[in-house]
Amino acid sequence: MKCANDIDARDVEEMFINIDPIQAGGRLTPEALKAVIAYADGYSVCDHCRKPFRLDYIKKPPIAEFHEDCARWLNMDVLRVVPGARRGFQAVASTLVQKGDPVILTSLSHYTEFVSVEQSGGVPHEIPLDENNHVTAENTAETIEKVVRESGRSPSLLFVEHADYQYGNIHDVCGIAKVAHQYDIPVLLNGAYTVGIMPVDGKALGVDFVVGSGHKSMAAPAPSGVLATTDEYADKVFRTTQAEGDVTKRTFGIKEVEMMGCTLMGVTLVGLMASFPAVKERVKNWDTELEHSNIITDALLSVEGTKIESDCPREHTLTRVNTIESFNKVAETHKKRGYFLSKDLKKRGIVGVIPGSTMVWKYNTFGLTDKQTEHVADSFRGIAEDNGLTIS
Ligand SMILES: *Cc1c(COP(=O)(O)O)cnc(C)c1O
């Protein structure tokens, strides 16, 4: 079936249980699905834009109110919507990082964090991981000391992932931020994998910026996200334009430089806003999400030879699993080679595992019901059994 021209209709979420690592938290709520149809046209949220002509002032639909509610929900002072977490990183790095400045990232930082540093001319320095694949306060202190010693300059920004994209491990943001602040380094929390799926309290974590991804974790269309900060940094990152036309002498009011004036002007913002009540509710069910996550790791661990490379028990729904000694052994002789696993899963109605991968791979159980969780767990055990692996 086509939805237009040669574009296939997409029915993945209707037809399958999708455990794709990056898609689980970005599925739209029914409310968002309805709202995006109503606001599908271009600059749809601009119907009632009045002086001073800025997105975050619009009252109808209640965009101004959303900005306040969402800031409060994250326990931060000021919030803006951005086209993806990466644009949040970009706004902060572009404001705080000067050419040649050292910037602290971690050995689990996402490429978009690196790119934002590169754009602003900063020099990235990674905090090494400990033996459990964690970013620690101790290694943060050592890295800062080393960078200051070797470059003779103080880092202008530190990025830390709340949950990283490789293991889905939760890192000691509190401890790391405390260390960074001893050196007067502002801290950006990368909440791409946490804001919208688990509780996040910016003040409790002690960070200066909270960045979230709408399409990764807030049940919103792409590209969307949020950038929240404190009163201390709001004036800097959300500074207004000083530009003036030399011929016309035009000035541009209160448009914010890093936001390019306005950011999400239609379907993305309305989707984000429409899902927000459900998102606020769902983070309260994080314990259930973790139970589901652990039911699946238990099932995988019962397949002899399988290792969970993420923290166990799981503290997140994104998990990295090593099946070199289990499913990959099957792949060596199977006529479908490594594709047997994704094919067998699909037969059981499950998608989201990269076709062909049987060595080290990731999945995300976020949003599964109890019944779906049992089905995924049974399926991993069943596929293992069907292919002669030992179940304990
Ligand atoms: C997905 C992801 C990003 C990028 O998020 P966008 O909203 O797509 O820009 C950044 N950091 C981490 C850790 C991620 O997992």
The ligand as an SDF file (V2000), in Angstrom:
LIG
                    3D

 15 15  0  0  0  0  0  0  0  0999 V2000
   19.5870   10.2000   19.9340 C   0  0  0  0  0  0  0  0  0  0  0  0
   20.6160   10.8730   20.7330 C   0  0  0  0  0  0  0  0  0  0  0  0
   21.0080   12.1920   20.4600 C   0  0  0  0  0  0  0  0  0  0  0  0
   20.4530   12.9730   19.3010 C   0  0  0  0  0  0  0  0  0  0  0  0
   19.1360   13.3640   19.5500 O   0  0  0  0  0  0  0  0  0  0  0  0
   18.3490   14.2230   18.4350 P   0  0  0  0  0  0  0  0  0  0  0  0
   17.1200   14.6670   19.1580 O   0  0  0  0  0  0  0  0  0  0  0  0
   18.0710   13.3120   17.2960 O   0  0  0  0  0  0  0  0  0  0  0  0
   19.2370   15.3600   18.0340 O   0  0  0  0  0  0  0  0  0  0  0  0
   21.9340   12.7660   21.2880 C   0  0  0  0  0  0  0  0  0  0  0  0
   22.4860   12.1110   22.3220 N   0  0  0  0  0  0  0  0  0  0  0  0
   22.1370   10.8470   22.6160 C   0  0  0  0  0  0  0  0  0  0  0  0
   22.7630   10.1770   23.8020 C   0  0  0  0  0  0  0  0  0  0  0  0
   21.2090   10.1910   21.8320 C   0  0  0  0  0  0  0  0  0  0  0  0
   20.8970    8.9260   22.1410 O   0  0  0  0  0  0  0  0  0  0  0  0
  1  2  1  0
  2  3  1  0
  2 14  2  0
  3  4  1  0
  3 10  2  0
  4  5  1  0
  5  6  1  0
  6  7  2  0
  6  8  1  0
  6  9  1  0
 10 11  1  0
 11 12  2  0
 12 13  1  0
 12 14  1  0
 14 15  1  0
M  END
$$$$
